[in-house]
Amino acid sequence: MIYANYKGKVYKVSEISGQQVRLVSEDKNDTTNGFKLKEYPDYYLNKDILPNLYVKEVSLSNLSELFEIKAFVRYQCENFELISNSDKQYLLIGTSDSKLAKKNGFYKN
């Protein structure tokens, strides 16, 4: 996951396009700093249960820091990259090593 330090606060980064960076927050208070509520497209199912996210496009030059954090999980005596833990009951883990994926019964997403 990529993060950015913007005005003394760390935000998730959802996209980097040229010199522009899209910051993501779950804090409604960030609307006072120009963040806008993310509008989900009509074709999304169950939009009412999706989290309220706030986004803001900023220039790379406005960031004091841009960094990536990768988390790893030990499973079946092997290390795998943590992809997501958003549902709070299960972890989504993955690997680019096809032999390791096949050995552990992973499926291609």
C-alpha positions as CSV (number, residue, x, y, z in Angstrom):
1,M,0.0,0.0,0.0
2,I,1.3,3.5,-0.9
3,Y,0.9,6.3,1.6
4,A,1.6,10.0,1.6
5,N,2.3,12.6,4.3
6,Y,0.2,15.7,3.4
7,K,0.1,18.6,5.8
8,G,1.4,16.6,8.7
9,K,-1.1,13.7,8.3
10,V,-0.6,10.3,6.6
11,Y,-3.1,9.2,4.0
12,K,-3.6,6.2,1.7
13,V,-2.8,6.9,-1.9
14,S,-5.2,5.3,-4.4
15,E,-3.7,6.7,-7.6
16,I,-0.6,8.5,-9.0
17,S,-1.0,10.1,-12.4
18,G,1.9,12.2,-13.6
19,Q,2.4,14.8,-10.9
20,Q,-1.0,14.3,-9.4
21,V,-1.8,12.0,-6.4
22,R,-5.2,11.0,-5.1
23,L,-5.3,10.8,-1.4
24,V,-8.0,8.8,0.5
25,S,-9.3,9.4,4.0
26,E,-12.0,7.7,6.1
27,D,-12.2,10.8,8.3
28,K,-15.1,13.1,7.6
29,N,-13.2,15.9,9.3
30,D,-10.9,16.0,6.3
31,T,-13.6,17.7,4.3
32,T,-12.5,20.9,6.0
33,N,-9.2,20.4,4.2
34,G,-10.8,20.0,0.7
35,F,-11.5,16.3,0.7
36,K,-14.7,15.3,-1.1
37,L,-17.0,12.4,-0.4
38,K,-16.3,9.6,-2.9
39,E,-19.3,8.9,-5.1
40,Y,-19.7,5.2,-6.0
41,P,-21.0,4.4,-9.5
42,D,-24.6,3.2,-9.8
43,Y,-23.5,-0.2,-11.0
44,Y,-21.8,-1.0,-7.6
45,L,-23.9,-3.5,-5.7
46,N,-24.7,-2.8,-2.0
47,K,-23.4,0.8,-2.2
48,D,-25.1,1.5,1.1
49,I,-22.7,-0.8,3.0
50,L,-19.5,0.5,1.4
51,P,-17.4,2.8,3.6
52,N,-17.6,6.6,3.4
53,L,-14.3,7.6,1.8
54,Y,-13.1,11.1,1.2
55,V,-10.7,11.9,-1.7
56,K,-8.5,14.8,-2.7
57,E,-6.2,15.3,-5.7
58,V,-2.9,17.0,-4.8
59,S,0.3,17.7,-6.6
60,L,3.4,15.6,-5.7
61,S,5.1,18.8,-4.8
62,N,2.6,19.3,-1.9
63,L,3.6,16.1,-0.2
64,S,6.3,16.0,2.4
65,E,6.7,12.2,2.0
66,L,5.5,9.4,-0.3
67,F,6.2,5.8,0.8
68,E,5.1,2.2,0.4
69,I,4.5,-0.3,3.1
70,K,4.2,-4.0,2.3
71,A,2.9,-6.4,4.9
72,F,3.7,-10.1,4.9
73,V,1.9,-13.1,6.4
74,R,3.4,-16.4,7.4
75,Y,1.1,-19.2,6.1
76,Q,2.1,-22.9,5.8
77,C,5.7,-22.1,6.6
78,E,5.9,-19.6,3.7
79,N,5.8,-15.8,3.5
80,F,2.9,-14.2,1.4
81,E,2.0,-10.6,0.8
82,L,-1.0,-9.3,2.7
83,I,-3.4,-8.0,0.0
84,S,-6.3,-7.0,2.3
85,N,-7.7,-7.5,5.7
86,S,-10.7,-5.3,5.2
87,D,-13.5,-7.7,6.2
88,K,-12.0,-8.2,9.7
89,Q,-12.6,-12.0,9.6
90,Y,-10.3,-13.1,6.8
91,L,-7.0,-12.1,5.3
92,L,-6.5,-12.0,1.5
93,I,-2.9,-13.1,0.8
94,G,-1.1,-13.6,-2.5
95,T,2.0,-14.4,-4.3
96,S,3.4,-13.9,-7.8
97,D,5.1,-17.3,-7.6
98,S,2.8,-19.6,-9.5
99,K,4.4,-22.8,-8.1
100,L,3.9,-21.6,-4.6
101,A,0.4,-20.5,-5.3
102,K,-0.5,-23.9,-6.8
103,K,1.1,-25.8,-3.9
104,N,-1.1,-23.8,-1.4
105,G,-4.3,-24.0,-3.4
106,F,-4.5,-20.3,-4.3
107,Y,-6.7,-19.2,-7.1
108,K,-6.0,-16.5,-9.7
109,N,-8.1,-13.4,-9.1
